[in-house]
Amino acid sequence: MDLKTIISAARRTGLIFIFGSYFCVINGQQSPLNPISYWVFNPYIYNPAIVGSKDFLTIGINTAFQGKANAQLLSGNTRITKTNSGYFASPDITEFKNIGVGASIFNDYDGLSRNMGLSISGSYQIPLNTRKLSFLSFGASVKGEYNTITSALSDTLRKTYYPNFDIGIYYYGTNFFTGISAVNILGSPWKPDTLGVYKMPVSREYFFTAGYKFLLSKSLNIVLEPSVLILATDSTFSKIKKNINPIIRLYLEDFCFGTSFGADGKISFFSQFRYPRFYIGAYYELAKKTPYFKKTPLVEFTIGLNIQPDKSRYSRHSHW
């Protein structure tokens, strides 16, 4: 069996893995922003400086369900383009500016609390070489959020409107990338009551990411990408070792799959298949060791569009 046959089989297996997971039992998880798979499929949600780092428009939907709990995230980002007039027989050419924009709408309901919000992001990329193959990007997001909480001991309903914002810095090139960001900088608009009945599902978070792409086969488009994602909050900043998540991705042309190992004992698997204009993917997280191993795994899904300008100096086929 040659290598191309193996790759083709891996891609078919990945598609079966994505669709077959629909029949798994889905379990929700507390998080400041659900679905939690955004850190895999939509990293610009936790670092606005990543907005516009790809030269095509991406629009995606992430969703997760567990009993009465459910979460949805609709997001998109793109780099601003400009059209340069052609001359004689040369057509107009679409080029990219150094400005990226993005937006997201999210809804997270856990049975007692519903958190809804809108985020608008912008970034500015500074080219670091004449060929524009590496950039340093600065970004920020402004959020408007609405939260309702029903007391577990009564029918009392508490409603809160509040603003928030994120900031980030991101470097990316042909192989290496790294970034640092802070989200929900204003934190929660109020503290939980004495009995802990009310709890706003929002907290200040800090992200650091870095990774490198190793080209294993140019002809077969095989790339290995080890990376790390570090997440900390104000309460866990001193326990940084417990927030380190090593990540490994393997790209086989249009198919990508990977895994992440958390210091808290959780193991994640994810896969994504990219068509010329759209993509589908799934995210799985195995719960850490619990008594009798009764806790079911978390499963989430994503589907999205990749839209490339028709007239461009660049390839119309989107890239990872």
C-alpha positions as CSV (number, residue, x, y, z in Angstrom):
1,M,0.0,0.0,0.0
2,D,1.6,3.3,-1.1
3,L,1.5,6.6,0.9
4,K,-1.2,8.2,-1.2
5,T,-3.5,5.3,-0.5
6,I,-2.9,5.6,3.2
7,I,-3.6,9.3,3.1
8,S,-6.9,8.7,1.2
9,A,-7.9,6.1,3.7
10,A,-7.1,8.4,6.6
11,R,-9.3,11.1,5.1
12,R,-12.3,8.8,4.6
13,T,-11.8,7.5,8.2
14,G,-11.8,11.1,9.4
15,L,-15.1,11.9,7.7
16,I,-16.7,8.8,9.2
17,F,-15.3,9.9,12.6
18,I,-16.9,13.3,12.2
19,F,-20.4,12.2,11.2
20,G,-20.4,9.1,13.4
21,S,-19.8,11.1,16.5
22,Y,-23.3,12.6,16.1
23,F,-24.7,9.5,17.8
24,C,-22.4,9.9,20.9
25,V,-23.7,11.1,24.2
26,I,-22.8,14.8,24.5
27,N,-21.8,16.3,27.9
28,G,-21.5,20.0,28.6
29,Q,-18.8,21.7,30.6
30,Q,-18.6,24.9,32.5
31,S,-16.5,27.5,30.6
32,P,-16.5,31.3,30.4
33,L,-17.4,30.9,26.7
34,N,-19.0,27.8,25.2
35,P,-18.7,25.9,22.9
36,I,-15.1,25.3,24.2
37,S,-13.9,24.1,20.7
38,Y,-13.4,27.7,19.6
39,W,-9.8,27.4,20.7
40,V,-9.3,24.8,18.0
41,F,-11.5,26.0,15.2
42,N,-11.8,29.8,15.9
43,P,-8.6,30.9,17.7
44,Y,-9.4,34.6,16.9
45,I,-12.1,34.4,19.6
46,Y,-9.4,34.3,22.4
47,N,-6.9,36.5,20.5
48,P,-8.4,39.3,18.4
49,A,-5.0,39.9,16.8
50,I,-5.5,36.7,14.8
51,V,-8.5,38.3,13.0
52,G,-7.6,38.7,9.3
53,S,-4.4,36.6,9.4
54,K,-5.8,34.5,6.6
55,D,-6.3,35.9,3.1
56,F,-9.9,34.7,2.8
57,L,-13.2,35.2,4.6
58,T,-14.1,32.6,7.1
59,I,-17.6,32.2,8.6
60,G,-18.2,29.3,11.0
61,I,-20.8,27.9,13.4
62,N,-19.9,25.9,16.6
63,T,-22.5,24.1,18.6
64,A,-22.9,21.8,21.6
65,F,-25.8,20.2,23.5
66,Q,-26.3,18.3,26.8
67,G,-29.8,17.9,28.1
68,K,-31.2,21.3,28.8
69,A,-27.8,22.9,28.4
70,N,-26.7,24.1,25.0
71,A,-24.3,26.6,23.4
72,Q,-23.9,28.2,20.0
73,L,-21.2,30.4,18.5
74,L,-21.5,32.1,15.1
75,S,-18.3,33.9,14.1
76,G,-16.4,35.2,11.1
77,N,-13.3,37.2,10.2
78,T,-11.6,38.5,7.1
79,R,-8.8,40.8,5.8
80,I,-9.9,44.0,4.2
81,T,-9.2,44.1,0.4
82,K,-8.7,46.9,-2.1
83,T,-9.0,46.9,-5.9
84,N,-6.2,48.2,-8.0
85,S,-7.2,49.3,-11.5
86,G,-5.6,47.3,-14.3
87,Y,-4.2,48.7,-17.6
88,F,-4.5,47.8,-21.3
89,A,-5.5,44.1,-21.4
90,S,-4.7,43.5,-17.7
91,P,-7.8,43.1,-15.5
92,D,-8.3,44.7,-12.1
93,I,-6.4,43.1,-9.2
94,T,-7.7,42.6,-5.7
95,E,-5.0,43.0,-3.0
96,F,-5.2,42.8,0.7
97,K,-4.8,45.7,3.2
98,N,-3.1,45.3,6.6
99,I,-6.5,45.5,8.4
100,G,-8.6,42.6,9.6
101,V,-12.1,42.6,10.9
102,G,-14.3,40.0,12.7
103,A,-17.4,39.5,14.7
104,S,-19.1,36.8,16.7
105,I,-22.5,36.1,18.3
106,F,-22.7,33.6,21.2
107,N,-25.3,32.0,23.3
108,D,-24.5,29.8,26.3
109,Y,-27.3,28.2,28.5
110,D,-26.5,25.7,31.3
111,G,-30.0,25.3,32.8
112,L,-29.9,28.1,35.3
113,S,-27.8,30.8,33.5
114,R,-27.9,32.2,30.0
115,N,-25.1,34.3,28.7
116,M,-25.6,36.0,25.3
117,G,-23.3,38.5,23.6
118,L,-22.0,40.2,20.5
119,S,-18.3,40.8,19.8
120,I,-16.7,43.1,17.2
121,S,-13.0,42.7,16.5
122,G,-10.3,44.6,14.6
123,S,-6.6,44.0,13.9
124,Y,-3.7,45.7,12.2
125,Q,-0.9,43.6,10.6
126,I,2.6,44.9,10.2
127,P,4.6,43.1,7.5
128,L,8.1,42.1,8.7
129,N,9.7,41.4,5.3
130,T,9.4,42.7,1.7
131,R,7.7,39.5,0.5
132,K,5.0,39.8,3.2
133,L,5.4,36.3,4.5
134,S,5.5,37.2,8.2
135,F,3.5,39.7,10.2
136,L,3.2,41.2,13.6
137,S,-0.5,41.8,14.4
138,F,-2.2,43.9,17.1
139,G,-5.9,43.4,17.8
140,A,-8.8,44.3,20.1
141,S,-12.4,43.3,20.6
142,V,-15.4,45.1,22.1
143,K,-18.2,43.1,23.6
144,G,-21.7,43.7,24.7
145,E,-23.1,40.9,26.9
146,Y,-26.5,40.0,28.5
147,N,-26.8,37.5,31.4
148,T,-29.9,36.1,33.1
149,I,-29.6,33.8,36.2
150,T,-32.4,31.9,37.9
151,S,-31.7,31.0,41.6
152,A,-31.5,27.3,42.3
153,L,-33.5,28.0,45.5
154,S,-36.3,30.2,44.0
155,D,-37.7,31.6,40.8
156,T,-35.9,34.8,41.3
157,L,-34.4,36.1,38.0
158,R,-31.4,38.4,37.8
159,K,-30.7,40.2,34.6
160,T,-27.4,42.0,33.8
161,Y,-26.2,44.0,30.8
162,Y,-22.4,44.7,30.8
163,P,-19.6,45.6,28.4
164,N,-16.2,43.9,28.1
165,F,-13.2,43.9,25.8
166,D,-10.2,41.8,24.7
167,I,-6.7,42.7,23.5
168,G,-4.0,40.6,21.9
169,I,-0.7,40.5,20.0
170,Y,0.1,37.8,17.4
171,Y,3.2,36.9,15.3
172,Y,2.8,34.6,12.3
173,G,5.0,33.5,9.5
174,T,5.3,30.6,7.1
175,N,6.3,28.2,9.9
176,F,6.2,29.7,13.3
177,F,3.5,31.5,15.2
178,T,3.0,32.8,18.7
179,G,0.6,35.1,20.5
180,I,-0.5,36.5,23.8
181,S,-3.9,37.9,24.8
182,A,-6.2,38.9,27.6
183,V,-10.0,38.4,27.3
184,N,-12.9,39.7,29.4
185,I,-10.5,42.4,30.8
186,L,-13.3,44.0,32.8
187,G,-14.1,40.7,34.5
188,S,-17.5,39.9,36.0
189,P,-19.7,42.9,36.6
190,W,-20.6,41.6,40.1
191,K,-19.4,39.0,42.6
192,P,-21.4,35.9,43.7
193,D,-23.6,36.2,46.7
194,T,-22.6,34.8,50.1
195,L,-24.3,31.5,49.5
196,G,-22.8,31.1,46.1
197,V,-26.3,30.9,44.5
198,Y,-25.5,33.4,41.8
199,K,-22.5,33.0,39.7
200,M,-21.7,35.0,36.6
201,P,-20.0,32.6,34.0
202,V,-17.5,35.3,33.0
203,S,-13.9,35.8,34.2
204,R,-10.7,37.5,33.2
205,E,-8.5,35.1,31.2
206,Y,-5.0,35.1,29.8
207,F,-3.9,33.1,26.8
208,F,-0.4,32.3,25.4
209,T,0.1,30.2,22.3
210,A,3.0,29.1,20.2
211,G,3.6,26.5,17.5
212,Y,5.8,25.4,14.5
213,K,4.9,23.7,11.2
214,F,7.2,21.0,10.0
215,L,6.9,20.2,6.3
216,L,7.1,16.4,6.1
217,S,6.2,16.0,2.4
218,K,5.8,18.8,-0.1
219,S,4.4,16.7,-2.9
220,L,1.7,15.1,-0.6
221,N,1.1,18.3,1.5
222,I,1.9,16.6,4.8
223,V,2.6,19.0,7.7
224,L,3.1,18.3,11.4
225,E,2.3,21.1,13.8
226,P,3.2,20.8,17.5
227,S,2.1,23.7,19.6
228,V,1.1,24.7,23.1
229,L,-1.8,26.7,24.6
230,I,-1.5,28.1,28.1
231,L,-4.7,29.5,29.7
232,A,-4.8,31.2,33.1
233,T,-7.3,33.2,35.1
234,D,-6.8,35.6,38.0
235,S,-7.5,32.7,40.4
236,T,-5.3,30.1,38.7
237,F,-2.4,32.4,37.6
238,S,-0.1,30.9,40.3
239,K,-0.9,27.4,39.1
240,I,0.3,27.9,35.6
241,K,1.6,24.3,35.2
242,K,-2.0,23.0,35.5
243,N,-3.1,25.2,32.5
244,I,-0.5,24.0,30.0
245,N,-2.1,22.2,27.0
246,P,0.4,20.6,24.5
247,I,-1.3,20.2,21.1
248,I,-0.3,18.2,18.0
249,R,-1.9,18.6,14.6
250,L,-1.3,16.6,11.4
251,Y,-2.3,18.0,8.1
252,L,-2.9,15.7,5.2
253,E,-3.8,18.0,2.3
254,D,-7.4,19.0,3.1
255,F,-7.8,16.8,6.2
256,C,-6.5,17.7,9.6
257,F,-6.7,15.9,12.9
258,G,-5.0,16.4,16.2
259,T,-5.0,15.8,20.0
260,S,-4.4,17.9,23.1
261,F,-3.2,16.7,26.6
262,G,-4.3,18.8,29.6
263,A,-2.5,18.8,32.9
264,D,-5.8,18.2,34.6
265,G,-6.1,14.8,33.0
266,K,-8.3,15.6,30.1
267,I,-7.5,14.4,26.6
268,S,-9.0,16.1,23.5
269,F,-9.3,14.9,19.9
270,F,-10.4,17.0,17.0
271,S,-10.7,16.6,13.2
272,Q,-11.5,18.9,10.3
273,F,-12.1,18.3,6.6
274,R,-11.8,21.3,4.3
275,Y,-13.6,21.5,0.9
276,P,-12.8,24.2,-1.6
277,R,-15.5,26.5,-0.2
278,F,-16.5,25.0,3.2
279,Y,-15.3,22.9,6.1
280,I,-16.7,20.5,8.7
281,G,-15.2,19.4,11.9
282,A,-15.7,17.8,15.3
283,Y,-14.1,18.1,18.8
284,Y,-14.1,15.4,21.5
285,E,-12.9,15.8,25.0
286,L,-12.5,12.8,27.4
287,A,-13.3,13.7,30.9
288,K,-10.6,13.4,33.6
289,K,-10.7,10.5,35.9
290,T,-13.9,10.4,37.9
291,P,-15.4,7.8,40.3
292,Y,-16.5,4.8,38.3
293,F,-15.7,6.6,35.1
294,K,-19.4,7.5,34.7
295,K,-18.8,10.9,33.1
296,T,-19.5,10.9,29.4
297,P,-17.2,12.6,26.9
298,L,-17.8,16.1,25.5
299,V,-18.6,16.3,21.8
300,E,-18.9,19.5,19.7
301,F,-19.3,20.2,16.0
302,T,-18.4,23.0,13.6
303,I,-19.3,23.9,10.0
304,G,-18.2,26.9,8.1
305,L,-17.5,28.7,4.8
306,N,-14.1,29.8,3.3
307,I,-14.7,32.5,0.7
308,Q,-11.8,33.8,-1.5
309,P,-12.0,36.9,-3.6
310,D,-12.4,36.0,-7.3
311,K,-9.6,38.3,-8.5
312,S,-6.5,38.0,-6.4
313,R,-2.8,37.5,-6.7
314,Y,-3.1,34.5,-4.4
315,S,-4.4,31.0,-4.9
316,R,-8.2,30.7,-4.7
317,H,-7.8,27.5,-2.7
318,S,-7.8,28.3,1.0
319,H,-5.0,27.1,3.2
320,W,-4.6,26.0,6.8
